[in-house]
Amino acid sequence: MSISSIFVPAADGTFLPMSDFLGSPLLIINVASECRYTVQYESIRLLDMLYRPRGLKILAFPSNDFGAQEPKSVEEIMLFLSSTFRLNIPLFSKINCVGPSIHPLFRLLTSDSMPVAWNFEKFLIDRDGSLVKRFSSDTCLSSIQIQETIEKLVDPIG
């Protein structure tokens, strides 16, 4: 299975093919609004401001898999993101990142590694849909490792 054959549930209830996002580097993150890592939304906003003009697309997938830390509806999450963090990135409907109901996207992203351990795990995907690097929840989005990896994937400045 390749990422291009996977469909993901959009916030409006429709399903979008991941192939719609290929051609751009992607940062895929499983998110939750009541997690100790929720403060990372601020770094997500900064990354989006810095790298969206250079081609990076950040895709947020809410999940209630870990500690029931995403009890909100998609509409509530969108309001939370826009009002608290002034963040406007693609947000999808809630999905499962682990367990028997794991969404095919996260099954593919973790097929050669450990399952997702917690909220805010990060997956950097190249323009062709291949996983480049995975970062744990506690890896700060401003870390040099993430910045260097993103720089290799995005369009050059100028």
Secondary structure, DSSP 8 states (H G I E B T S, - for coil): --GGG-EEEBTTS-EEEGGGGTTS-EEEEEE-TTSTTTTHHHHHHHHHHHHGGGT-EEEEEE--TTTT---S-HHHHHHHHHHHS-----BB----SSSTT--HHHHHHTTTS----STT-EEEE-TTS-EEEEE-TTS-TTSHHHHHHHHHHS----
